[in-house]
Amino acid sequence: MVYYVYKLKRGGRAIKAIIDDKLYSLTDASKAIEKNVHYFGNLKKQRPEYFDEVELLSIGSVVVLKGSDIKKVLKRVKKEGDPPLIK
C-alpha cells in the first residue's frame, strides 16, 4: 500500500480546507488550522489521550494522519476554562 503526503497550499481557510481523505504530516496539519508548525507535535507529546482511536502512520521519519482524524483530535482539545472532554 502506498501513501502520499499532500502539502496544503498556503492561504487555505482553517478547518474548511482540511480534506478528509488526504494525509497530512503533523506540521502540515498544524499549518492547515493556522497554528504554530509544532502544534500537533507538541499536542501529541503532552496529551497523547487526544490521539486515541486516531490512525497515525509513519512514512520514513514523518508521522501522518488523515484529515478526518485531524477533526477528531480538534474536537477533543480542551479549551481554557472548559471542563475536560476525556474522562
C-alpha positions as CSV (number, residue, x, y, z in Angstrom):
1,M,0.0,0.0,0.0
2,V,1.4,3.4,-1.0
3,Y,0.7,6.6,1.0
4,Y,1.3,10.1,-0.2
5,V,1.7,13.2,1.9
6,Y,-0.1,16.2,0.5
7,K,1.2,19.6,1.2
8,L,-1.6,22.1,2.0
9,K,-1.2,25.3,-0.1
10,R,-0.9,28.5,1.9
11,G,-3.9,30.8,2.1
12,G,-6.4,28.0,2.7
13,R,-9.0,28.5,5.4
14,A,-8.6,26.6,8.6
15,I,-10.8,23.5,9.1
16,K,-12.8,24.0,5.9
17,A,-9.6,23.5,3.9
18,I,-8.9,20.1,5.5
19,I,-9.9,17.3,3.2
20,D,-10.9,14.0,4.9
21,D,-9.3,11.6,2.6
22,K,-5.9,13.3,2.3
23,L,-2.9,12.6,4.5
24,Y,-1.2,15.4,6.4
25,S,2.1,15.4,8.2
26,L,1.8,16.8,11.8
27,T,3.5,20.0,10.5
28,D,1.1,20.4,7.6
29,A,-1.9,19.7,9.9
30,S,-0.8,22.5,12.2
31,K,-0.4,24.9,9.3
32,A,-3.8,23.8,8.0
33,I,-5.5,25.0,11.2
34,E,-3.3,28.2,11.2
35,K,-1.4,27.3,14.3
36,N,2.3,27.1,15.1
37,V,4.0,24.4,13.0
38,H,4.8,22.4,16.2
39,Y,1.2,22.5,17.5
40,F,0.2,18.8,16.7
41,G,3.7,17.5,17.6
42,N,3.6,19.2,21.0
43,L,0.0,18.1,21.5
44,K,0.9,14.5,20.7
45,K,3.7,14.6,23.3
46,Q,1.8,16.4,26.0
47,R,-1.7,14.9,25.6
48,P,-1.4,11.5,23.9
49,E,-5.0,10.7,25.0
50,Y,-6.3,13.1,22.3
51,F,-4.9,10.8,19.7
52,D,-6.6,7.6,21.0
53,E,-8.6,6.0,18.1
54,V,-6.7,8.1,15.6
55,E,-4.6,6.2,13.0
56,L,-1.1,7.7,12.9
57,L,1.1,6.4,10.0
58,S,4.8,6.6,9.9
59,I,6.3,7.2,6.5
60,G,10.1,7.2,7.0
61,S,10.6,9.7,9.7
62,V,7.3,11.6,9.0
63,V,4.2,10.9,11.0
64,V,1.0,11.5,9.0
65,L,-2.7,11.4,9.8
66,K,-5.9,11.7,7.8
67,G,-7.9,14.9,7.5
68,S,-10.8,13.3,9.3
69,D,-8.5,12.4,12.2
70,I,-7.4,16.0,12.5
71,K,-11.0,16.9,13.1
72,K,-11.4,14.2,15.7
73,V,-8.4,15.5,17.6
74,L,-9.6,19.1,17.4
75,K,-12.9,18.1,18.9
76,R,-11.1,16.6,21.9
77,V,-8.9,19.5,22.6
78,K,-9.8,21.2,25.9
79,K,-10.3,25.0,25.7
80,E,-9.2,27.1,28.6
81,G,-11.8,27.2,31.3
82,D,-13.9,24.3,29.8
83,P,-14.3,21.0,31.7
84,P,-12.2,18.1,30.5
85,L,-13.6,16.3,27.5
86,I,-12.0,13.0,28.0
87,K,-12.6,11.0,31.3
